[in-house]
Amino acid sequence: MAAIPEFYEVVSGKGGVKLRRKRKACPRCGAGVFLAEHADRYSCGKCGYTEFRKK
């Protein structure tokens, strides 16, 4: 339960309370696996997918 504030944000509005993901999801692994944020890239620790940031 300690990782929930790190990966999700609670947003309340007219429709009720919703969770918003703070990090990008891995396109290969699916919505449950997040990409790690590095200075110049995003990377998946599960499958090794890497996405470089644009300058």
PDB file of N, CA, C and O in Angstrom:
ATOM      1  N   MET A   1       0.816  -1.201   0.000  1.00  0.00           N
ATOM      2  CA  MET A   1       0.000   0.000   0.000  1.00  0.00           C
ATOM      3  C   MET A   1       0.857   1.261   0.000  1.00  0.00           C
ATOM      4  O   MET A   1       0.341   2.341  -0.289  1.00  0.00           O
ATOM      5  N   ALA A   2       2.119   1.163   0.307  1.00  0.00           N
ATOM      6  CA  ALA A   2       2.969   2.343   0.380  1.00  0.00           C
ATOM      7  C   ALA A   2       3.261   2.930  -0.993  1.00  0.00           C
ATOM      8  O   ALA A   2       3.570   4.118  -1.089  1.00  0.00           O
ATOM      9  N   ALA A   3       3.173   2.141  -2.056  1.00  0.00           N
ATOM     10  CA  ALA A   3       3.505   2.622  -3.389  1.00  0.00           C
ATOM     11  C   ALA A   3       2.340   3.339  -4.069  1.00  0.00           C
ATOM     12  O   ALA A   3       2.538   3.969  -5.108  1.00  0.00           O
ATOM     13  N   ILE A   4       1.156   3.262  -3.520  1.00  0.00           N
ATOM     14  CA  ILE A   4      -0.008   3.864  -4.168  1.00  0.00           C
ATOM     15  C   ILE A   4       0.148   5.371  -4.369  1.00  0.00           C
ATOM     16  O   ILE A   4      -0.134   5.835  -5.474  1.00  0.00           O
ATOM     17  N   PRO A   5       0.576   6.173  -3.386  1.00  0.00           N
ATOM     18  CA  PRO A   5       0.737   7.608  -3.634  1.00  0.00           C
ATOM     19  C   PRO A   5       1.838   7.919  -4.648  1.00  0.00           C
ATOM     20  O   PRO A   5       1.827   8.984  -5.265  1.00  0.00           O
ATOM     21  N   GLU A   6       2.776   7.009  -4.822  1.00  0.00           N
ATOM     22  CA  GLU A   6       3.868   7.227  -5.763  1.00  0.00           C
ATOM     23  C   GLU A   6       3.415   7.055  -7.212  1.00  0.00           C
ATOM     24  O   GLU A   6       3.926   7.740  -8.098  1.00  0.00           O
ATOM     25  N   PHE A   7       2.477   6.165  -7.466  1.00  0.00           N
ATOM     26  CA  PHE A   7       2.063   5.844  -8.822  1.00  0.00           C
ATOM     27  C   PHE A   7       0.694   6.392  -9.208  1.00  0.00           C
ATOM     28  O   PHE A   7       0.399   6.513 -10.397  1.00  0.00           O
ATOM     29  N   TYR A   8      -0.143   6.723  -8.241  1.00  0.00           N
ATOM     30  CA  TYR A   8      -1.502   7.184  -8.515  1.00  0.00           C
ATOM     31  C   TYR A   8      -1.804   8.486  -7.784  1.00  0.00           C
ATOM     32  O   TYR A   8      -1.224   8.776  -6.737  1.00  0.00           O
ATOM     33  N   GLU A   9      -2.726   9.268  -8.357  1.00  0.00           N
ATOM     34  CA  GLU A   9      -3.195  10.504  -7.744  1.00  0.00           C
ATOM     35  C   GLU A   9      -4.717  10.416  -7.629  1.00  0.00           C
ATOM     36  O   GLU A   9      -5.384  10.010  -8.580  1.00  0.00           O
ATOM     37  N   VAL A  10      -5.263  10.785  -6.495  1.00  0.00           N
ATOM     38  CA  VAL A  10      -6.705  10.765  -6.278  1.00  0.00           C
ATOM     39  C   VAL A  10      -7.278  12.095  -6.750  1.00  0.00           C
ATOM     40  O   VAL A  10      -6.866  13.159  -6.287  1.00  0.00           O
ATOM     41  N   VAL A  11      -8.231  12.026  -7.675  1.00  0.00           N
ATOM     42  CA  VAL A  11      -8.853  13.217  -8.247  1.00  0.00           C
ATOM     43  C   VAL A  11     -10.342  13.150  -7.956  1.00  0.00           C
ATOM     44  O   VAL A  11     -10.996  12.157  -8.275  1.00  0.00           O
ATOM     45  N   SER A  12     -10.879  14.198  -7.355  1.00  0.00           N
ATOM     46  CA  SER A  12     -12.317  14.237  -7.087  1.00  0.00           C
ATOM     47  C   SER A  12     -12.956  15.299  -7.972  1.00  0.00           C
ATOM     48  O   SER A  12     -12.396  16.373  -8.190  1.00  0.00           O
ATOM     49  N   GLY A  13     -14.122  14.976  -8.468  1.00  0.00           N
ATOM     50  CA  GLY A  13     -14.845  15.886  -9.342  1.00  0.00           C
ATOM     51  C   GLY A  13     -16.333  15.639  -9.229  1.00  0.00           C
ATOM     52  O   GLY A  13     -16.807  15.068  -8.247  1.00  0.00           O
ATOM     53  N   LYS A  14     -17.066  16.074 -10.242  1.00  0.00           N
ATOM     54  CA  LYS A  14     -18.519  15.915 -10.233  1.00  0.00           C
ATOM     55  C   LYS A  14     -18.936  14.449 -10.309  1.00  0.00           C
ATOM     56  O   LYS A  14     -19.952  14.063  -9.733  1.00  0.00           O
ATOM     57  N   GLY A  15     -18.161  13.636 -11.013  1.00  0.00           N
ATOM     58  CA  GLY A  15     -18.500  12.230 -11.183  1.00  0.00           C
ATOM     59  C   GLY A  15     -18.083  11.357 -10.020  1.00  0.00           C
ATOM     60  O   GLY A  15     -18.340  10.153 -10.033  1.00  0.00           O
ATOM     61  N   GLY A  16     -17.444  11.934  -9.014  1.00  0.00           N
ATOM     62  CA  GLY A  16     -16.984  11.155  -7.870  1.00  0.00           C
ATOM     63  C   GLY A  16     -15.469  11.159  -7.783  1.00  0.00           C
ATOM     64  O   GLY A  16     -14.803  12.031  -8.341  1.00  0.00           O
ATOM     65  N   VAL A  17     -14.941  10.191  -7.088  1.00  0.00           N
ATOM     66  CA  VAL A  17     -13.497  10.097  -6.881  1.00  0.00           C
ATOM     67  C   VAL A  17     -12.907   9.130  -7.906  1.00  0.00           C
ATOM     68  O   VAL A  17     -13.435   8.038  -8.117  1.00  0.00           O
ATOM     69  N   LYS A  18     -11.798   9.544  -8.547  1.00  0.00           N
ATOM     70  CA  LYS A  18     -11.136   8.710  -9.543  1.00  0.00           C
ATOM     71  C   LYS A  18      -9.642   8.660  -9.250  1.00  0.00           C
ATOM     72  O   LYS A  18      -9.102   9.544  -8.584  1.00  0.00           O
ATOM     73  N   LEU A  19      -8.983   7.627  -9.749  1.00  0.00           N
ATOM     74  CA  LEU A  19      -7.535   7.513  -9.649  1.00  0.00           C
ATOM     75  C   LEU A  19      -6.919   7.871 -10.994  1.00  0.00           C
ATOM     76  O   LEU A  19      -7.411   7.451 -12.042  1.00  0.00           O
ATOM     77  N   ARG A  20      -5.837   8.652 -10.961  1.00  0.00           N
ATOM     78  CA  ARG A  20      -5.119   9.017 -12.175  1.00  0.00           C
ATOM     79  C   ARG A  20      -3.706   8.472 -12.072  1.00  0.00           C
ATOM     80  O   ARG A  20      -3.058   8.633 -11.038  1.00  0.00           O
ATOM     81  N   ARG A  21      -3.219   7.835 -13.120  1.00  0.00           N
ATOM     82  CA  ARG A  21      -1.857   7.305 -13.125  1.00  0.00           C
ATOM     83  C   ARG A  21      -0.866   8.446 -13.297  1.00  0.00           C
ATOM     84  O   ARG A  21      -1.051   9.301 -14.163  1.00  0.00           O
ATOM     85  N   LYS A  22       0.187   8.471 -12.480  1.00  0.00           N
ATOM     86  CA  LYS A  22       1.205   9.513 -12.561  1.00  0.00           C
ATOM     87  C   LYS A  22       2.295   9.187 -13.577  1.00  0.00           C
ATOM     88  O   LYS A  22       2.949  10.093 -14.094  1.00  0.00           O
ATOM     89  N   ARG A  23       2.495   7.913 -13.865  1.00  0.00           N
ATOM     90  CA  ARG A  23       3.565   7.495 -14.771  1.00  0.00           C
ATOM     91  C   ARG A  23       2.994   6.816 -16.002  1.00  0.00           C
ATOM     92  O   ARG A  23       1.852   6.357 -16.011  1.00  0.00           O
ATOM     93  N   LYS A  24       3.826   6.761 -17.052  1.00  0.00           N
ATOM     94  CA  LYS A  24       3.421   6.122 -18.294  1.00  0.00           C
ATOM     95  C   LYS A  24       3.411   4.606 -18.125  1.00  0.00           C
ATOM     96  O   LYS A  24       4.223   4.049 -17.386  1.00  0.00           O
ATOM     97  N   ALA A  25       2.495   3.954 -18.808  1.00  0.00           N
ATOM     98  CA  ALA A  25       2.421   2.491 -18.786  1.00  0.00           C
ATOM     99  C   ALA A  25       3.243   1.928 -19.944  1.00  0.00           C
ATOM    100  O   ALA A  25       3.394   2.575 -20.980  1.00  0.00           O
ATOM    101  N   CYS A  26       3.765   0.738 -19.762  1.00  0.00           N
ATOM    102  CA  CYS A  26       4.547   0.074 -20.802  1.00  0.00           C
ATOM    103  C   CYS A  26       3.606  -0.378 -21.922  1.00  0.00           C
ATOM    104  O   CYS A  26       2.615  -1.054 -21.646  1.00  0.00           O
ATOM    105  N   PRO A  27       3.895  -0.019 -23.186  1.00  0.00           N
ATOM    106  CA  PRO A  27       3.020  -0.443 -24.278  1.00  0.00           C
ATOM    107  C   PRO A  27       3.088  -1.939 -24.565  1.00  0.00           C
ATOM    108  O   PRO A  27       2.140  -2.495 -25.119  1.00  0.00           O
ATOM    109  N   ARG A  28       4.177  -2.599 -24.204  1.00  0.00           N
ATOM    110  CA  ARG A  28       4.305  -4.045 -24.417  1.00  0.00           C
ATOM    111  C   ARG A  28       3.639  -4.844 -23.304  1.00  0.00           C
ATOM    112  O   ARG A  28       2.910  -5.799 -23.574  1.00  0.00           O
ATOM    113  N   CYS A  29       3.885  -4.458 -22.055  1.00  0.00           N
ATOM    114  CA  CYS A  29       3.419  -5.240 -20.900  1.00  0.00           C
ATOM    115  C   CYS A  29       1.974  -4.947 -20.529  1.00  0.00           C
ATOM    116  O   CYS A  29       1.280  -5.831 -20.025  1.00  0.00           O
ATOM    117  N   GLY A  30       1.509  -3.738 -20.764  1.00  0.00           N
ATOM    118  CA  GLY A  30       0.133  -3.399 -20.444  1.00  0.00           C
ATOM    119  C   GLY A  30       0.014  -2.365 -19.346  1.00  0.00           C
ATOM    120  O   GLY A  30       1.012  -1.802 -18.895  1.00  0.00           O
ATOM    121  N   ALA A  31      -1.206  -2.121 -18.922  1.00  0.00           N
ATOM    122  CA  ALA A  31      -1.513  -1.023 -18.013  1.00  0.00           C
ATOM    123  C   ALA A  31      -1.001  -1.230 -16.592  1.00  0.00           C
ATOM    124  O   ALA A  31      -0.906  -0.256 -15.846  1.00  0.00           O
ATOM    125  N   GLY A  32      -0.673  -2.428 -16.192  1.00  0.00           N
ATOM    126  CA  GLY A  32      -0.233  -2.679 -14.822  1.00  0.00           C
ATOM    127  C   GLY A  32       1.247  -2.487 -14.586  1.00  0.00           C
ATOM    128  O   GLY A  32       1.699  -2.551 -13.443  1.00  0.00           O
ATOM    129  N   VAL A  33       2.023  -2.251 -15.652  1.00  0.00           N
ATOM    130  CA  VAL A  33       3.476  -2.104 -15.535  1.00  0.00           C
ATOM    131  C   VAL A  33       3.852  -0.690 -15.946  1.00  0.00           C
ATOM    132  O   VAL A  33       3.529  -0.253 -17.051  1.00  0.00           O
ATOM    133  N   PHE A  34       4.538   0.028 -15.054  1.00  0.00           N
ATOM    134  CA  PHE A  34       4.903   1.413 -15.311  1.00  0.00           C
ATOM    135  C   PHE A  34       6.330   1.526 -15.818  1.00  0.00           C
ATOM    136  O   PHE A  34       7.170   0.674 -15.526  1.00  0.00           O
ATOM    137  N   LEU A  35       6.605   2.587 -16.587  1.00  0.00           N
ATOM    138  CA  LEU A  35       7.945   2.860 -17.087  1.00  0.00           C
ATOM    139  C   LEU A  35       8.709   3.688 -16.063  1.00  0.00           C
ATOM    140  O   LEU A  35       8.169   4.632 -15.486  1.00  0.00           O
ATOM    141  N   ALA A  36       9.970   3.328 -15.843  1.00  0.00           N
ATOM    142  CA  ALA A  36      10.829   4.091 -14.945  1.00  0.00           C
ATOM    143  C   ALA A  36      11.254   5.376 -15.651  1.00  0.00           C
ATOM    144  O   ALA A  36      11.497   5.370 -16.858  1.00  0.00           O
ATOM    145  N   GLU A  37      11.343   6.473 -14.906  1.00  0.00           N
ATOM    146  CA  GLU A  37      11.719   7.758 -15.479  1.00  0.00           C
ATOM    147  C   GLU A  37      13.194   8.026 -15.216  1.00  0.00           C
ATOM    148  O   GLU A  37      13.618   8.164 -14.068  1.00  0.00           O
ATOM    149  N   HIS A  38      13.977   8.097 -16.303  1.00  0.00           N
ATOM    150  CA  HIS A  38      15.387   8.465 -16.231  1.00  0.00           C
ATOM    151  C   HIS A  38      15.536   9.865 -16.813  1.00  0.00           C
ATOM    152  O   HIS A  38      14.566  10.429 -17.320  1.00  0.00           O
ATOM    153  N   ALA A  39      16.733  10.431 -16.747  1.00  0.00           N
ATOM    154  CA  ALA A  39      16.963  11.792 -17.233  1.00  0.00           C
ATOM    155  C   ALA A  39      16.718  11.915 -18.735  1.00  0.00           C
ATOM    156  O   ALA A  39      16.197  12.935 -19.187  1.00  0.00           O
ATOM    157  N   ASP A  40      17.080  10.907 -19.509  1.00  0.00           N
ATOM    158  CA  ASP A  40      16.971  10.994 -20.961  1.00  0.00           C
ATOM    159  C   ASP A  40      16.046   9.954 -21.595  1.00  0.00           C
ATOM    160  O   ASP A  40      15.906   9.920 -22.817  1.00  0.00           O
ATOM    161  N   ARG A  41      15.413   9.108 -20.779  1.00  0.00           N
ATOM    162  CA  ARG A  41      14.597   8.036 -21.338  1.00  0.00           C
ATOM    163  C   ARG A  41      13.595   7.500 -20.320  1.00  0.00           C
ATOM    164  O   ARG A  41      13.689   7.774 -19.123  1.00  0.00           O
ATOM    165  N   TYR A  42      12.628   6.727 -20.829  1.00  0.00           N
ATOM    166  CA  TYR A  42      11.718   5.930 -20.013  1.00  0.00           C
ATOM    167  C   TYR A  42      12.074   4.475 -20.282  1.00  0.00           C
ATOM    168  O   TYR A  42      12.356   4.122 -21.426  1.00  0.00           O
ATOM    169  N   SER A  43      12.070   3.622 -19.265  1.00  0.00           N
ATOM    170  CA  SER A  43      12.404   2.219 -19.491  1.00  0.00           C
ATOM    171  C   SER A  43      11.534   1.310 -18.625  1.00  0.00           C
ATOM    172  O   SER A  43      11.117   1.664 -17.522  1.00  0.00           O
ATOM    173  N   CYS A  44      11.281   0.120 -19.178  1.00  0.00           N
ATOM    174  CA  CYS A  44      10.507  -0.901 -18.483  1.00  0.00           C
ATOM    175  C   CYS A  44      11.469  -1.910 -17.882  1.00  0.00           C
ATOM    176  O   CYS A  44      12.328  -2.438 -18.588  1.00  0.00           O
ATOM    177  N   GLY A  45      11.342  -2.185 -16.607  1.00  0.00           N
ATOM    178  CA  GLY A  45      12.199  -3.148 -15.944  1.00  0.00           C
ATOM    179  C   GLY A  45      11.783  -4.581 -16.187  1.00  0.00           C
ATOM    180  O   GLY A  45      12.558  -5.504 -15.936  1.00  0.00           O
ATOM    181  N   LYS A  46      10.570  -4.780 -16.673  1.00  0.00           N
ATOM    182  CA  LYS A  46      10.073  -6.140 -16.894  1.00  0.00           C
ATOM    183  C   LYS A  46      10.500  -6.686 -18.259  1.00  0.00           C
ATOM    184  O   LYS A  46      11.024  -7.796 -18.343  1.00  0.00           O
ATOM    185  N   CYS A  47      10.281  -5.918 -19.322  1.00  0.00           N
ATOM    186  CA  CYS A  47      10.562  -6.420 -20.673  1.00  0.00           C
ATOM    187  C   CYS A  47      11.751  -5.740 -21.346  1.00  0.00           C
ATOM    188  O   CYS A  47      12.223  -6.219 -22.377  1.00  0.00           O
ATOM    189  N   GLY A  48      12.245  -4.631 -20.786  1.00  0.00           N
ATOM    190  CA  GLY A  48      13.391  -3.941 -21.360  1.00  0.00           C
ATOM    191  C   GLY A  48      13.043  -2.882 -22.387  1.00  0.00           C
ATOM    192  O   GLY A  48      13.943  -2.319 -23.010  1.00  0.00           O
ATOM    193  N   TYR A  49      11.768  -2.595 -22.581  1.00  0.00           N
ATOM    194  CA  TYR A  49      11.350  -1.552 -23.528  1.00  0.00           C
ATOM    195  C   TYR A  49      11.946  -0.214 -23.111  1.00  0.00           C
ATOM    196  O   TYR A  49      11.920   0.132 -21.931  1.00  0.00           O
ATOM    197  N   THR A  50      12.489   0.549 -24.078  1.00  0.00           N
ATOM    198  CA  THR A  50      13.074   1.860 -23.802  1.00  0.00           C
ATOM    199  C   THR A  50      12.496   2.874 -24.767  1.00  0.00           C
ATOM    200  O   THR A  50      12.384   2.612 -25.965  1.00  0.00           O
ATOM    201  N   GLU A  51      12.131   4.022 -24.246  1.00  0.00           N
ATOM    202  CA  GLU A  51      11.595   5.124 -25.042  1.00  0.00           C
ATOM    203  C   GLU A  51      12.408   6.363 -24.684  1.00  0.00           C
ATOM    204  O   GLU A  51      12.418   6.786 -23.528  1.00  0.00           O
ATOM    205  N   PHE A  52      13.095   6.951 -25.677  1.00  0.00           N
ATOM    206  CA  PHE A  52      13.939   8.107 -25.415  1.00  0.00           C
ATOM    207  C   PHE A  52      13.111   9.384 -25.429  1.00  0.00           C
ATOM    208  O   PHE A  52      12.173   9.523 -26.213  1.00  0.00           O
ATOM    209  N   ARG A  53      13.473  10.313 -24.551  1.00  0.00           N
ATOM    210  CA  ARG A  53      12.787  11.607 -24.489  1.00  0.00           C
ATOM    211  C   ARG A  53      13.268  12.490 -25.627  1.00  0.00           C
ATOM    212  O   ARG A  53      14.428  12.415 -26.035  1.00  0.00           O
ATOM    213  N   LYS A  54      12.384  13.315 -26.131  1.00  0.00           N
ATOM    214  CA  LYS A  54      12.741  14.258 -27.194  1.00  0.00           C
ATOM    215  C   LYS A  54      13.322  15.511 -26.567  1.00  0.00           C
ATOM    216  O   LYS A  54      12.844  15.990 -25.538  1.00  0.00           O
ATOM    217  N   LYS A  55      14.350  16.029 -27.196  1.00  0.00           N
ATOM    218  CA  LYS A  55      15.001  17.238 -26.666  1.00  0.00           C
ATOM    219  C   LYS A  55      14.349  18.490 -27.174  1.00  0.00           C
ATOM    220  O   LYS A  55      14.773  19.592 -26.825  1.00  0.00           O
TER     221      LYS A  55
END
